[in-house]
Amino acid sequence: MTEGFNYRDFYQISPIPINETDLQAIEYEDKYQKLFAGFTHWLIALEGLEAREKKYSWRVVIFPSNEIGSFNKFLPYFQSPYHTTFHDAVACLRDIELKAKHDQLIATPYLPQL
């Protein structure tokens, strides 16, 4: 899932606290226990992939993290499909960021429930 993880083209925003509704959903589901163990925040980032020489695709990735942004690269919560433009990827990131800040990330229908 995270094979080929790219730190060179990885741009994260400041970690966002996981709010009450999302925390309750996490605590309710056994499948989230390992993924979220010890983490209290969302780390949302753009990851670039060089598809062809000097041509990039971008995706949004979400990881559980701590407040300073430490996360386990092998356990993402979500990875979007690749976007063909940086602008489209940023728009997707901003939409996801708003959902996280409004405590609606786990309830977002286009994010797959693991």
Biopython code that builds the backbone (N, CA, C, O; Angstrom):
import numpy as np
from Bio.PDB.StructureBuilder import StructureBuilder

atoms = [
    (1, "MET", "N", (0.820, -1.186, 0.000)),
    (1, "MET", "CA", (0.000, 0.000, 0.000)),
    (1, "MET", "C", (0.868, 1.255, 0.000)),
    (1, "MET", "O", (0.572, 2.211, -0.716)),
    (2, "THR", "N", (1.927, 1.259, 0.791)),
    (2, "THR", "CA", (2.795, 2.435, 0.825)),
    (2, "THR", "C", (4.147, 2.137, 0.199)),
    (2, "THR", "O", (5.108, 2.876, 0.412)),
    (3, "GLU", "N", (4.227, 1.060, -0.570)),
    (3, "GLU", "CA", (5.475, 0.712, -1.241)),
    (3, "GLU", "C", (5.911, 1.890, -2.105)),
    (3, "GLU", "O", (5.099, 2.472, -2.824)),
    (4, "GLY", "N", (7.167, 2.234, -2.035)),
    (4, "GLY", "CA", (7.652, 3.356, -2.799)),
    (4, "GLY", "C", (7.302, 4.692, -2.177)),
    (4, "GLY", "O", (7.251, 5.702, -2.878)),
    (5, "PHE", "N", (7.063, 4.719, -0.882)),
    (5, "PHE", "CA", (6.700, 5.952, -0.188)),
    (5, "PHE", "C", (7.720, 7.034, -0.509)),
    (5, "PHE", "O", (8.925, 6.788, -0.446)),
    (6, "ASN", "N", (7.252, 8.221, -0.850)),
    (6, "ASN", "CA", (8.103, 9.266, -1.378)),
    (6, "ASN", "C", (8.244, 10.421, -0.399)),
    (6, "ASN", "O", (7.341, 11.248, -0.275)),
    (7, "TYR", "N", (9.369, 10.480, 0.291)),
    (7, "TYR", "CA", (9.615, 11.605, 1.203)),
    (7, "TYR", "C", (10.100, 12.852, 0.471)),
    (7, "TYR", "O", (9.959, 13.956, 0.998)),
    (8, "ARG", "N", (10.658, 12.713, -0.704)),
    (8, "ARG", "CA", (11.183, 13.868, -1.422)),
    (8, "ARG", "C", (10.066, 14.808, -1.846)),
    (8, "ARG", "O", (10.224, 16.027, -1.774)),
    (9, "ASP", "N", (8.948, 14.264, -2.282)),
    (9, "ASP", "CA", (7.814, 15.064, -2.723)),
    (9, "ASP", "C", (6.627, 14.816, -1.798)),
    (9, "ASP", "O", (5.565, 14.366, -2.227)),
    (10, "PHE", "N", (6.833, 15.117, -0.531)),
    (10, "PHE", "CA", (5.831, 14.896, 0.513)),
    (10, "PHE", "C", (5.652, 16.216, 1.255)),
    (10, "PHE", "O", (6.570, 16.703, 1.913)),
    (11, "TYR", "N", (4.455, 16.784, 1.137)),
    (11, "TYR", "CA", (4.192, 18.097, 1.718)),
    (11, "TYR", "C", (3.007, 18.002, 2.665)),
    (11, "TYR", "O", (1.865, 17.829, 2.239)),
    (12, "GLN", "N", (3.294, 18.118, 3.949)),
    (12, "GLN", "CA", (2.251, 17.954, 4.954)),
    (12, "GLN", "C", (1.814, 19.306, 5.508)),
    (12, "GLN", "O", (2.557, 20.288, 5.491)),
    (13, "ILE", "N", (0.571, 19.313, 6.002)),
    (13, "ILE", "CA", (0.091, 20.480, 6.734)),
    (13, "ILE", "C", (0.238, 20.172, 8.220)),
    (13, "ILE", "O", (0.542, 19.039, 8.591)),
    (14, "SER", "N", (0.026, 21.158, 9.060)),
    (14, "SER", "CA", (0.134, 20.951, 10.508)),
    (14, "SER", "C", (-0.868, 19.897, 10.955)),
    (14, "SER", "O", (-1.999, 19.875, 10.470)),
    (15, "PRO", "N", (-0.465, 19.018, 11.878)),
    (15, "PRO", "CA", (-1.391, 17.997, 12.360)),
    (15, "PRO", "C", (-2.667, 18.626, 12.935)),
    (15, "PRO", "O", (-2.627, 19.682, 13.567)),
    (16, "ILE", "N", (-3.780, 17.961, 12.702)),
    (16, "ILE", "CA", (-5.099, 18.413, 13.149)),
    (16, "ILE", "C", (-5.580, 17.456, 14.231)),
    (16, "ILE", "O", (-5.580, 16.244, 14.020)),
    (17, "PRO", "N", (-5.992, 17.981, 15.396)),
    (17, "PRO", "CA", (-6.498, 17.080, 16.450)),
    (17, "PRO", "C", (-7.684, 16.247, 15.947)),
    (17, "PRO", "O", (-8.539, 16.743, 15.214)),
    (18, "ILE", "N", (-7.717, 14.989, 16.349)),
    (18, "ILE", "CA", (-8.871, 14.139, 16.065)),
    (18, "ILE", "C", (-9.930, 14.525, 17.091)),
    (18, "ILE", "O", (-9.719, 14.381, 18.295)),
    (19, "ASN", "N", (-11.062, 15.014, 16.611)),
    (19, "ASN", "CA", (-12.111, 15.513, 17.499)),
    (19, "ASN", "C", (-13.038, 14.398, 17.974)),
    (19, "ASN", "O", (-12.877, 13.238, 17.593)),
    (20, "GLU", "N", (-13.994, 14.755, 18.799)),
    (20, "GLU", "CA", (-14.818, 13.808, 19.553)),
    (20, "GLU", "C", (-15.565, 12.780, 18.704)),
    (20, "GLU", "O", (-15.507, 11.588, 19.008)),
    (21, "THR", "N", (-16.254, 13.197, 17.665)),
    (21, "THR", "CA", (-17.031, 12.243, 16.859)),
    (21, "THR", "C", (-16.116, 11.231, 16.194)),
    (21, "THR", "O", (-16.398, 10.033, 16.205)),
    (22, "ASP", "N", (-15.023, 11.705, 15.616)),
    (22, "ASP", "CA", (-14.070, 10.782, 14.996)),
    (22, "ASP", "C", (-13.414, 9.887, 16.038)),
    (22, "ASP", "O", (-13.202, 8.702, 15.783)),
    (23, "LEU", "N", (-13.089, 10.429, 17.205)),
    (23, "LEU", "CA", (-12.504, 9.610, 18.283)),
    (23, "LEU", "C", (-13.465, 8.506, 18.705)),
    (23, "LEU", "O", (-13.049, 7.366, 18.914)),
    (24, "GLN", "N", (-14.745, 8.836, 18.832)),
    (24, "GLN", "CA", (-15.736, 7.823, 19.212)),
    (24, "GLN", "C", (-15.825, 6.728, 18.156)),
    (24, "GLN", "O", (-15.915, 5.549, 18.496)),
    (25, "ALA", "N", (-15.800, 7.100, 16.890)),
    (25, "ALA", "CA", (-15.836, 6.109, 15.811)),
    (25, "ALA", "C", (-14.606, 5.209, 15.858)),
    (25, "ALA", "O", (-14.701, 4.002, 15.634)),
    (26, "ILE", "N", (-13.453, 5.802, 16.150)),
    (26, "ILE", "CA", (-12.206, 5.038, 16.257)),
    (26, "ILE", "C", (-12.279, 4.049, 17.415)),
    (26, "ILE", "O", (-11.911, 2.883, 17.268)),
    (27, "GLU", "N", (-12.753, 4.517, 18.564)),
    (27, "GLU", "CA", (-12.847, 3.662, 19.747)),
    (27, "GLU", "C", (-13.881, 2.556, 19.578)),
    (27, "GLU", "O", (-13.745, 1.485, 20.170)),
    (28, "TYR", "N", (-14.904, 2.805, 18.782)),
    (28, "TYR", "CA", (-15.975, 1.840, 18.567)),
    (28, "TYR", "C", (-15.537, 0.678, 17.683)),
    (28, "TYR", "O", (-16.027, -0.439, 17.848)),
    (29, "GLU", "N", (-14.632, 0.919, 16.757)),
    (29, "GLU", "CA", (-14.211, -0.087, 15.786)),
    (29, "GLU", "C", (-12.900, -0.751, 16.197)),
    (29, "GLU", "O", (-11.873, -0.084, 16.318)),
    (30, "ASP", "N", (-12.936, -2.059, 16.410)),
    (30, "ASP", "CA", (-11.725, -2.799, 16.747)),
    (30, "ASP", "C", (-10.653, -2.687, 15.668)),
    (30, "ASP", "O", (-9.460, -2.710, 15.971)),
    (31, "LYS", "N", (-11.080, -2.564, 14.397)),
    (31, "LYS", "CA", (-10.123, -2.520, 13.295)),
    (31, "LYS", "C", (-9.217, -1.297, 13.356)),
    (31, "LYS", "O", (-8.162, -1.285, 12.721)),
    (32, "TYR", "N", (-9.605, -0.264, 14.107)),
    (32, "TYR", "CA", (-8.796, 0.947, 14.209)),
    (32, "TYR", "C", (-7.790, 0.918, 15.362)),
    (32, "TYR", "O", (-6.928, 1.793, 15.442)),
    (33, "GLN", "N", (-7.882, -0.055, 16.241)),
    (33, "GLN", "CA", (-7.054, -0.056, 17.448)),
    (33, "GLN", "C", (-5.560, 0.013, 17.138)),
    (33, "GLN", "O", (-4.856, 0.845, 17.710)),
    (34, "LYS", "N", (-5.065, -0.838, 16.251)),
    (34, "LYS", "CA", (-3.638, -0.836, 15.919)),
    (34, "LYS", "C", (-3.254, 0.427, 15.157)),
    (34, "LYS", "O", (-2.209, 1.025, 15.414)),
    (35, "LEU", "N", (-4.102, 0.823, 14.226)),
    (35, "LEU", "CA", (-3.820, 1.973, 13.381)),
    (35, "LEU", "C", (-3.697, 3.267, 14.184)),
    (35, "LEU", "O", (-2.844, 4.103, 13.885)),
    (36, "PHE", "N", (-4.534, 3.435, 15.192)),
    (36, "PHE", "CA", (-4.575, 4.697, 15.931)),
    (36, "PHE", "C", (-3.917, 4.626, 17.310)),
    (36, "PHE", "O", (-3.946, 5.612, 18.046)),
    (37, "ALA", "N", (-3.334, 3.502, 17.674)),
    (37, "ALA", "CA", (-2.730, 3.346, 19.005)),
    (37, "ALA", "C", (-1.699, 4.440, 19.265)),
    (37, "ALA", "O", (-0.689, 4.530, 18.567)),
    (38, "GLY", "N", (-1.957, 5.264, 20.267)),
    (38, "GLY", "CA", (-1.025, 6.312, 20.667)),
    (38, "GLY", "C", (-1.100, 7.584, 19.840)),
    (38, "GLY", "O", (-0.354, 8.528, 20.101)),
    (39, "PHE", "N", (-1.984, 7.633, 18.847)),
    (39, "PHE", "CA", (-2.091, 8.814, 17.995)),
    (39, "PHE", "C", (-3.340, 9.625, 18.330)),
    (39, "PHE", "O", (-4.388, 9.066, 18.653)),
    (40, "THR", "N", (-3.217, 10.937, 18.249)),
    (40, "THR", "CA", (-4.292, 11.846, 18.640)),
    (40, "THR", "C", (-4.635, 12.866, 17.556)),
    (40, "THR", "O", (-5.545, 13.676, 17.728)),
    (41, "HIS", "N", (-3.911, 12.825, 16.447)),
    (41, "HIS", "CA", (-4.060, 13.838, 15.401)),
    (41, "HIS", "C", (-4.111, 13.188, 14.017)),
    (41, "HIS", "O", (-3.732, 12.031, 13.833)),
    (42, "TRP", "N", (-4.595, 13.976, 13.051)),
    (42, "TRP", "CA", (-4.526, 13.602, 11.645)),
    (42, "TRP", "C", (-3.328, 14.303, 11.023)),
    (42, "TRP", "O", (-3.130, 15.497, 11.249)),
    (43, "LEU", "N", (-2.539, 13.596, 10.256)),
    (43, "LEU", "CA", (-1.506, 14.210, 9.444)),
    (43, "LEU", "C", (-1.970, 14.060, 7.994)),
    (43, "LEU", "O", (-2.096, 12.946, 7.484)),
    (44, "ILE", "N", (-2.218, 15.182, 7.347)),
    (44, "ILE", "CA", (-2.721, 15.188, 5.974)),
    (44, "ILE", "C", (-1.631, 15.789, 5.094)),
    (44, "ILE", "O", (-1.051, 16.821, 5.430)),
    (45, "ALA", "N", (-1.357, 15.144, 3.976)),
    (45, "ALA", "CA", (-0.238, 15.587, 3.134)),
    (45, "ALA", "C", (-0.510, 15.308, 1.666)),
    (45, "ALA", "O", (-1.399, 14.537, 1.304)),
    (46, "LEU", "N", (0.287, 15.962, 0.837)),
    (46, "LEU", "CA", (0.335, 15.654, -0.583)),
    (46, "LEU", "C", (1.597, 14.849, -0.841)),
    (46, "LEU", "O", (2.667, 15.157, -0.315)),
    (47, "GLU", "N", (1.459, 13.826, -1.645)),
    (47, "GLU", "CA", (2.611, 13.017, -2.039)),
    (47, "GLU", "C", (2.689, 13.019, -3.562)),
    (47, "GLU", "O", (1.714, 12.710, -4.245)),
    (48, "GLY", "N", (3.855, 13.368, -4.078)),
    (48, "GLY", "CA", (4.051, 13.415, -5.521)),
    (48, "GLY", "C", (4.686, 12.144, -6.041)),
    (48, "GLY", "O", (5.473, 11.493, -5.353)),
    (49, "LEU", "N", (4.332, 11.805, -7.257)),
    (49, "LEU", "CA", (4.910, 10.651, -7.938)),
    (49, "LEU", "C", (5.289, 11.106, -9.342)),
    (49, "LEU", "O", (4.454, 11.609, -10.093)),
    (50, "GLU", "N", (6.552, 10.921, -9.682)),
    (50, "GLU", "CA", (6.988, 11.284, -11.026)),
    (50, "GLU", "C", (6.503, 10.207, -11.986)),
    (50, "GLU", "O", (7.058, 9.109, -12.040)),
    (51, "ALA", "N", (5.458, 10.535, -12.741)),
    (51, "ALA", "CA", (4.854, 9.571, -13.658)),
    (51, "ALA", "C", (5.704, 9.422, -14.925)),
    (51, "ALA", "O", (5.957, 8.311, -15.392)),
    (52, "ARG", "N", (6.124, 10.526, -15.453)),
    (52, "ARG", "CA", (7.045, 10.551, -16.604)),
    (52, "ARG", "C", (8.059, 11.623, -16.271)),
    (52, "ARG", "O", (7.869, 12.399, -15.335)),
    (53, "GLU", "N", (9.108, 11.665, -17.018)),
    (53, "GLU", "CA", (10.142, 12.655, -16.740)),
    (53, "GLU", "C", (9.530, 14.055, -16.663)),
    (53, "GLU", "O", (8.914, 14.534, -17.615)),
    (54, "LYS", "N", (9.711, 14.691, -15.518)),
    (54, "LYS", "CA", (9.242, 16.051, -15.232)),
    (54, "LYS", "C", (7.722, 16.187, -15.270)),
    (54, "LYS", "O", (7.208, 17.298, -15.395)),
    (55, "LYS", "N", (6.998, 15.075, -15.163)),
    (55, "LYS", "CA", (5.541, 15.088, -15.117)),
    (55, "LYS", "C", (5.119, 14.355, -13.845)),
    (55, "LYS", "O", (5.403, 13.169, -13.681)),
    (56, "TYR", "N", (4.437, 15.074, -12.943)),
    (56, "TYR", "CA", (4.067, 14.513, -11.663)),
    (56, "TYR", "C", (2.576, 14.276, -11.558)),
    (56, "TYR", "O", (1.769, 14.962, -12.186)),
    (57, "SER", "N", (2.230, 13.289, -10.749)),
    (57, "SER", "CA", (0.871, 13.063, -10.285)),
    (57, "SER", "C", (0.916, 13.240, -8.779)),
    (57, "SER", "O", (1.948, 13.007, -8.149)),
    (58, "TRP", "N", (-0.201, 13.650, -8.205)),
    (58, "TRP", "CA", (-0.251, 13.940, -6.770)),
    (58, "TRP", "C", (-1.434, 13.236, -6.129)),
    (58, "TRP", "O", (-2.506, 13.127, -6.725)),
    (59, "ARG", "N", (-1.226, 12.756, -4.900)),
    (59, "ARG", "CA", (-2.334, 12.194, -4.141)),
    (59, "ARG", "C", (-2.312, 12.759, -2.734)),
    (59, "ARG", "O", (-1.294, 13.253, -2.249)),
    (60, "VAL", "N", (-3.466, 12.672, -2.098)),
    (60, "VAL", "CA", (-3.599, 13.074, -0.707)),
    (60, "VAL", "C", (-3.466, 11.818, 0.142)),
    (60, "VAL", "O", (-4.075, 10.790, -0.156)),
    (61, "VAL", "N", (-2.674, 11.905, 1.192)),
    (61, "VAL", "CA", (-2.531, 10.806, 2.138)),
    (61, "VAL", "C", (-2.879, 11.311, 3.535)),
    (61, "VAL", "O", (-2.598, 12.457, 3.886)),
    (62, "ILE", "N", (-3.492, 10.434, 4.319)),
    (62, "ILE", "CA", (-3.850, 10.762, 5.699)),
    (62, "ILE", "C", (-3.270, 9.679, 6.595)),
    (62, "ILE", "O", (-3.445, 8.485, 6.352)),
    (63, "PHE", "N", (-2.581, 10.121, 7.628)),
    (63, "PHE", "CA", (-2.035, 9.209, 8.627)),
    (63, "PHE", "C", (-2.495, 9.644, 10.011)),
    (63, "PHE", "O", (-2.616, 10.842, 10.267)),
    (64, "PRO", "N", (-2.755, 8.702, 10.908)),
    (64, "PRO", "CA", (-2.870, 9.074, 12.310)),
    (64, "PRO", "C", (-1.477, 9.519, 12.768)),
    (64, "PRO", "O", (-0.474, 8.930, 12.365)),
    (65, "SER", "N", (-1.414, 10.552, 13.603)),
    (65, "SER", "CA", (-0.121, 11.036, 14.072)),
    (65, "SER", "C", (-0.242, 11.541, 15.499)),
    (65, "SER", "O", (-1.327, 11.557, 16.081)),
    (66, "ASN", "N", (0.888, 11.951, 16.051)),
    (66, "ASN", "CA", (0.834, 12.645, 17.328)),
    (66, "ASN", "C", (0.822, 14.144, 17.044)),
    (66, "ASN", "O", (0.813, 14.555, 15.883)),
    (67, "GLU", "N", (0.822, 14.955, 18.087)),
    (67, "GLU", "CA", (0.678, 16.396, 17.873)),
    (67, "GLU", "C", (1.866, 17.048, 17.174)),
    (67, "GLU", "O", (1.725, 18.135, 16.615)),
    (68, "ILE", "N", (3.034, 16.406, 17.193)),
    (68, "ILE", "CA", (4.187, 16.994, 16.505)),
    (68, "ILE", "C", (4.378, 16.418, 15.100)),
    (68, "ILE", "O", (5.328, 16.777, 14.405)),
    (69, "GLY", "N", (3.481, 15.534, 14.688)),
    (69, "GLY", "CA", (3.509, 15.029, 13.320)),
    (69, "GLY", "C", (4.219, 13.714, 13.106)),
    (69, "GLY", "O", (4.425, 13.319, 11.959)),
    (70, "SER", "N", (4.606, 13.011, 14.176)),
    (70, "SER", "CA", (5.201, 11.680, 13.999)),
    (70, "SER", "C", (4.103, 10.700, 13.586)),
    (70, "SER", "O", (3.004, 10.721, 14.141)),
    (71, "PHE", "N", (4.407, 9.844, 12.613)),
    (71, "PHE", "CA", (3.415, 8.892, 12.125)),
    (71, "PHE", "C", (4.114, 7.646, 11.621)),
    (71, "PHE", "O", (5.331, 7.640, 11.440)),
    (72, "ASN", "N", (3.348, 6.594, 11.397)),
    (72, "ASN", "CA", (3.867, 5.349, 10.862)),
    (72, "ASN", "C", (3.540, 5.311, 9.369)),
    (72, "ASN", "O", (2.377, 5.178, 8.988)),
    (73, "LYS", "N", (4.556, 5.427, 8.535)),
    (73, "LYS", "CA", (4.344, 5.481, 7.088)),
    (73, "LYS", "C", (3.731, 4.203, 6.520)),
    (73, "LYS", "O", (3.218, 4.208, 5.401)),
    (74, "PHE", "N", (3.779, 3.118, 7.274)),
    (74, "PHE", "CA", (3.237, 1.852, 6.803)),
    (74, "PHE", "C", (1.754, 1.683, 7.116)),
    (74, "PHE", "O", (1.136, 0.712, 6.681)),
    (75, "LEU", "N", (1.169, 2.638, 7.883)),
    (75, "LEU", "CA", (-0.234, 2.513, 8.266)),
    (75, "LEU", "C", (-1.039, 3.766, 7.924)),
    (75, "LEU", "O", (-1.479, 4.481, 8.825)),
    (76, "PRO", "N", (-1.235, 4.037, 6.646)),
    (76, "PRO", "CA", (-2.065, 5.194, 6.293)),
    (76, "PRO", "C", (-3.535, 4.895, 6.582)),
    (76, "PRO", "O", (-3.978, 3.750, 6.495)),
    (77, "TYR", "N", (-4.272, 5.931, 6.921)),
    (77, "TYR", "CA", (-5.726, 5.790, 7.047)),
    (77, "TYR", "C", (-6.370, 5.867, 5.661)),
    (77, "TYR", "O", (-7.347, 5.172, 5.380)),
    (78, "PHE", "N", (-5.810, 6.720, 4.802)),
    (78, "PHE", "CA", (-6.414, 6.950, 3.495)),
    (78, "PHE", "C", (-5.352, 7.393, 2.497)),
    (78, "PHE", "O", (-4.416, 8.108, 2.855)),
    (79, "GLN", "N", (-5.499, 6.968, 1.254)),
    (79, "GLN", "CA", (-4.691, 7.451, 0.133)),
    (79, "GLN", "C", (-5.653, 7.691, -1.027)),
    (79, "GLN", "O", (-6.346, 6.773, -1.466)),
    (80, "SER", "N", (-5.691, 8.920, -1.517)),
    (80, "SER", "CA", (-6.587, 9.222, -2.627)),
    (80, "SER", "C", (-6.017, 8.635, -3.914)),
    (80, "SER", "O", (-4.849, 8.249, -3.966)),
    (81, "PRO", "N", (-6.845, 8.570, -4.943)),
    (81, "PRO", "CA", (-6.286, 8.275, -6.263)),
    (81, "PRO", "C", (-5.348, 9.428, -6.649)),
    (81, "PRO", "O", (-5.440, 10.522, -6.092)),
    (82, "TYR", "N", (-4.464, 9.178, -7.586)),
    (82, "TYR", "CA", (-3.561, 10.235, -8.037)),
    (82, "TYR", "C", (-4.322, 11.261, -8.871)),
    (82, "TYR", "O", (-5.160, 10.910, -9.700)),
    (83, "HIS", "N", (-4.014, 12.529, -8.635)),
    (83, "HIS", "CA", (-4.570, 13.642, -9.407)),
    (83, "HIS", "C", (-3.534, 14.037, -10.458)),
    (83, "HIS", "O", (-2.329, 13.966, -10.217)),
    (84, "THR", "N", (-4.015, 14.447, -11.604)),
    (84, "THR", "CA", (-3.091, 14.807, -12.678)),
    (84, "THR", "C", (-2.505, 16.199, -12.515)),
    (84, "THR", "O", (-1.485, 16.520, -13.126)),
    (85, "THR", "N", (-3.142, 17.030, -11.694)),
    (85, "THR", "CA", (-2.592, 18.374, -11.467)),
    (85, "THR", "C", (-2.407, 18.624, -9.980)),
    (85, "THR", "O", (-3.138, 18.092, -9.145)),
    (86, "PHE", "N", (-1.429, 19.434, -9.676)),
    (86, "PHE", "CA", (-1.177, 19.833, -8.291)),
    (86, "PHE", "C", (-2.384, 20.594, -7.747)),
    (86, "PHE", "O", (-2.760, 20.416, -6.589)),
    (87, "HIS", "N", (-2.989, 21.441, -8.578)),
    (87, "HIS", "CA", (-4.151, 22.237, -8.180)),
    (87, "HIS", "C", (-5.303, 21.333, -7.719)),
    (87, "HIS", "O", (-5.918, 21.594, -6.685)),
    (88, "ASP", "N", (-5.595, 20.278, -8.480)),
    (88, "ASP", "CA", (-6.667, 19.349, -8.104)),
    (88, "ASP", "C", (-6.346, 18.634, -6.795)),
    (88, "ASP", "O", (-7.232, 18.426, -5.966)),
    (89, "ALA", "N", (-5.096, 18.261, -6.610)),
    (89, "ALA", "CA", (-4.688, 17.583, -5.373)),
    (89, "ALA", "C", (-4.814, 18.520, -4.178)),
    (89, "ALA", "O", (-5.257, 18.097, -3.110)),
    (90, "VAL", "N", (-4.435, 19.780, -4.338)),
    (90, "VAL", "CA", (-4.567, 20.757, -3.249)),
    (90, "VAL", "C", (-6.038, 20.964, -2.910)),
    (90, "VAL", "O", (-6.387, 21.061, -1.734)),
    (91, "ALA", "N", (-6.904, 21.034, -3.914)),
    (91, "ALA", "CA", (-8.338, 21.188, -3.665)),
    (91, "ALA", "C", (-8.879, 19.999, -2.868)),
    (91, "ALA", "O", (-9.682, 20.178, -1.952)),
    (92, "CYS", "N", (-8.445, 18.804, -3.210)),
    (92, "CYS", "CA", (-8.848, 17.601, -2.467)),
    (92, "CYS", "C", (-8.334, 17.663, -1.029)),
    (92, "CYS", "O", (-9.068, 17.354, -0.091)),
    (93, "LEU", "N", (-7.073, 18.062, -0.858)),
    (93, "LEU", "CA", (-6.489, 18.187, 0.481)),
    (93, "LEU", "C", (-7.284, 19.190, 1.316)),
    (93, "LEU", "O", (-7.571, 18.917, 2.481)),
    (94, "ARG", "N", (-7.641, 20.330, 0.755)),
    (94, "ARG", "CA", (-8.383, 21.358, 1.491)),
    (94, "ARG", "C", (-9.767, 20.855, 1.898)),
    (94, "ARG", "O", (-10.240, 21.159, 2.993)),
    (95, "ASP", "N", (-10.415, 20.091, 1.025)),
    (95, "ASP", "CA", (-11.716, 19.513, 1.356)),
    (95, "ASP", "C", (-11.577, 18.536, 2.530)),
    (95, "ASP", "O", (-12.378, 18.561, 3.465)),
    (96, "ILE", "N", (-10.572, 17.692, 2.473)),
    (96, "ILE", "CA", (-10.330, 16.725, 3.549)),
    (96, "ILE", "C", (-9.945, 17.446, 4.838)),
    (96, "ILE", "O", (-10.385, 17.058, 5.920)),
    (97, "GLU", "N", (-9.131, 18.484, 4.729)),
    (97, "GLU", "CA", (-8.735, 19.270, 5.900)),
    (97, "GLU", "C", (-9.966, 19.861, 6.606)),
    (97, "GLU", "O", (-10.056, 19.813, 7.832)),
    (98, "LEU", "N", (-10.899, 20.409, 5.846)),
    (98, "LEU", "CA", (-12.123, 20.971, 6.443)),
    (98, "LEU", "C", (-12.938, 19.897, 7.149)),
    (98, "LEU", "O", (-13.468, 20.121, 8.237)),
    (99, "LYS", "N", (-13.035, 18.734, 6.523)),
    (99, "LYS", "CA", (-13.783, 17.640, 7.152)),
    (99, "LYS", "C", (-13.123, 17.208, 8.459)),
    (99, "LYS", "O", (-13.816, 16.911, 9.432)),
    (100, "ALA", "N", (-11.806, 17.172, 8.490)),
    (100, "ALA", "CA", (-11.097, 16.809, 9.719)),
    (100, "ALA", "C", (-11.333, 17.861, 10.804)),
    (100, "ALA", "O", (-11.587, 17.520, 11.959)),
    (101, "LYS", "N", (-11.250, 19.126, 10.434)),
    (101, "LYS", "CA", (-11.444, 20.202, 11.407)),
    (101, "LYS", "C", (-12.881, 20.265, 11.916)),
    (101, "LYS", "O", (-13.123, 20.721, 13.033)),
    (102, "HIS", "N", (-13.845, 19.808, 11.096)),
    (102, "HIS", "CA", (-15.248, 19.806, 11.510)),
    (102, "HIS", "C", (-15.676, 18.452, 12.070)),
    (102, "HIS", "O", (-16.868, 18.183, 12.218)),
    (103, "ASP", "N", (-14.694, 17.603, 12.382)),
    (103, "ASP", "CA", (-14.960, 16.324, 13.049)),
    (103, "ASP", "C", (-15.827, 15.391, 12.203)),
    (103, "ASP", "O", (-16.692, 14.690, 12.730)),
    (104, "GLN", "N", (-15.591, 15.387, 10.896)),
    (104, "GLN", "CA", (-16.390, 14.568, 9.988)),
    (104, "GLN", "C", (-15.538, 13.697, 9.082)),
    (104, "GLN", "O", (-16.023, 13.235, 8.049)),
    (105, "LEU", "N", (-14.303, 13.464, 9.432)),
    (105, "LEU", "CA", (-13.418, 12.748, 8.516)),
    (105, "LEU", "C", (-13.801, 11.279, 8.368)),
    (105, "LEU", "O", (-13.865, 10.771, 7.248)),
    (106, "ILE", "N", (-14.050, 10.603, 9.454)),
    (106, "ILE", "CA", (-14.379, 9.177, 9.364)),
    (106, "ILE", "C", (-15.734, 8.970, 8.694)),
    (106, "ILE", "O", (-15.961, 7.932, 8.073)),
    (107, "ALA", "N", (-16.626, 9.931, 8.809)),
    (107, "ALA", "CA", (-17.952, 9.821, 8.194)),
    (107, "ALA", "C", (-17.966, 10.217, 6.719)),
    (107, "ALA", "O", (-19.007, 10.111, 6.070)),
    (108, "THR", "N", (-16.841, 10.668, 6.177)),
    (108, "THR", "CA", (-16.793, 11.124, 4.784)),
    (108, "THR", "C", (-16.978, 9.931, 3.853)),
    (108, "THR", "O", (-16.208, 8.973, 3.922)),
    (109, "PRO", "N", (-17.992, 9.974, 2.980)),
    (109, "PRO", "CA", (-18.311, 8.789, 2.172)),
    (109, "PRO", "C", (-17.224, 8.359, 1.196)),
    (109, "PRO", "O", (-17.090, 7.160, 0.953)),
    (110, "TYR", "N", (-16.433, 9.279, 0.618)),
    (110, "TYR", "CA", (-15.453, 8.831, -0.373)),
    (110, "TYR", "C", (-14.157, 8.342, 0.253)),
    (110, "TYR", "O", (-13.261, 7.884, -0.458)),
    (111, "LEU", "N", (-14.044, 8.434, 1.576)),
    (111, "LEU", "CA", (-12.878, 7.833, 2.227)),
    (111, "LEU", "C", (-13.230, 6.400, 2.556)),
    (111, "LEU", "O", (-14.221, 6.158, 3.245)),
    (112, "PRO", "N", (-12.452, 5.441, 2.087)),
    (112, "PRO", "CA", (-12.781, 4.047, 2.358)),
    (112, "PRO", "C", (-12.660, 3.734, 3.842)),
    (112, "PRO", "O", (-11.715, 4.164, 4.503)),
    (113, "GLN", "N", (-13.601, 3.001, 4.345)),
    (113, "GLN", "CA", (-13.519, 2.564, 5.726)),
    (113, "GLN", "C", (-12.676, 1.307, 5.768)),
    (113, "GLN", "O", (-13.037, 0.292, 5.173)),
    (114, "LEU", "N", (-11.563, 1.367, 6.461)),
    (114, "LEU", "CA", (-10.626, 0.234, 6.504)),
    (114, "LEU", "C", (-11.176, -0.916, 7.295)),
    (114, "LEU", "O", (-10.514, -1.945, 7.429)),
]
sb = StructureBuilder()
sb.init_structure("model")
sb.init_model(0)
sb.init_chain("A")
sb.init_seg("    ")
for serial, (resi, resn, name, xyz) in enumerate(atoms, 1):
    if name == "N":
        sb.init_residue(resn, " ", resi, " ")
    sb.init_atom(name, np.array(xyz, "f"), 0.0, 1.0, " ", f" {name:<3s}", serial, name[0])
structure = sb.get_structure()
